[in-house]
């Protein structure tokens, strides 16, 4: 599904990723844990196609296709979804207008007709209800004045409506209280399936209590330094990243 | 007496002088006001960028020649707005439609002949060359008397047919306590025509006017439009200019607070591309106390287009407790696009709240990436953000259908950029 090979990335001449190699299969939920500054968010942005980064070496394959030459929107319609750590507030763009544009962009790219207004509203209402999204929220400009929990729920709503092949969740637990975390995790778990891969990026074990991963990768200094099962997360929670920082140096 | 030093006359200036000499005997009303206004123009010629108020819009360079007198013609339907009573003007000439009840129409020429209207009574506009030329040449136009109880919104549709240089003047006299929604539209073909159109509003005590101005002029047109408003006590005035057309446009707004407790809201949404030049020049003059003024201008500049905003709030000595806020925000979409922002406050009273702000920037890359990460192609994502940027200027248009038409016109122009 997602294969990252020997990825080297820099921004403004500063090296962030140093030969990162990672593979996530269809149906697999992989977690990446790592300390601040290890390059986790850079990885998510580079995979999603943010333009500020320079890939100096390596490749990223989604279902065998190298996506590095694609623009962000092409990667999205090819099935990639990034749930942002800090979803952007976009004043003046109505949430519903945005959702419709996103859903129709994908349909258009796959040669499908635009959704009828009725089908669109029904889809949003159903998915919104499952995530406990207040219909009033959908009437507001995108993410404007939303609480941290509301923004994350909005990310998961988009994820479920866009039905991506591969999801990256970047620090989805940041800014969430325990109830919001549970709702968001349930939303994510509902999207787990044999066809879909997921990469869950987090600092803490806590999120992985709710979204239980198949594999856990530890990232330090722009590389994966250890791979194993969920037990690694527990070990990290107890002992911290000190051992791995040594290994990466 | 010393002779003022003037530059060699341009073909446009020479043609204006010849045309005035030719026409003045047949122009309606007292000759003195016209002669005086024309003399001010003739002494200095068209303003160059050395004249402060034209520094960013060199009218002398932009207007090299004068278009001929516009033909007298019946024309073309033009854009209609549902729910509005439409009065149309082809090359400035009123086409004779009936006014809604409560509004009395009087041809400008008759009003001038009767001496009941003095042109150029608007304080802030007193020495502007565009206004002076309008005062000198205006023959076409109407005086509208608006009584209390009018509910039908009015549409003044100005249609330019063929190349020509036309001068028109509308005077809208709004009775105390009366309300009016007035939409002013300008459209025309691809010929290089020149419009000098002035609308004067005189609001009685407690009168309320919502003015909407839509510029869909042809791509080669020179548009010199002036809006001059005088507010009596407790009058409320709002004006929105949606600017899409024209090669060289100067939209001037003069608002005078001549009574206490009056309120004025002036907004603009401009979308410029190609080599368009669009200038908004605004003077809000708080002569008396307790006035509230709000100005918000949103300008989107693409390609090699140039935007100009000059806004001045004057608070005179007796205008205590004035509350004035002015903002001009520009979005530059290309490296060659330019915007000149010049906000000014001139305050002579000591108990006022006034602020101004001006920004120029590009689209937010992070917002753009967020939209693209959801599959929305770049150009379309840009269009969504541009629309969002402009939307704020339109959100107080009370007539919902009209707001939708106006925002639809902006969207359509943006979609053309996408395709």
Interface residues (C-beta under 8 A of the other chain):
Chain A: X48 X49 X50 X51 X52 X71 X72 X73 X75 X76 X77 X81 X82 X84 X87 X88 X90 X91 X92 X93 X97 X98 X101 X102 X105 X106 X109 X141 X158 X162
Chain B: X365 X366 X367 X369 X370 X371 X372 X373 X374 X375 X376 X377 X378 X380 X381 X384 X385 X387 X388 X389 X391 X392
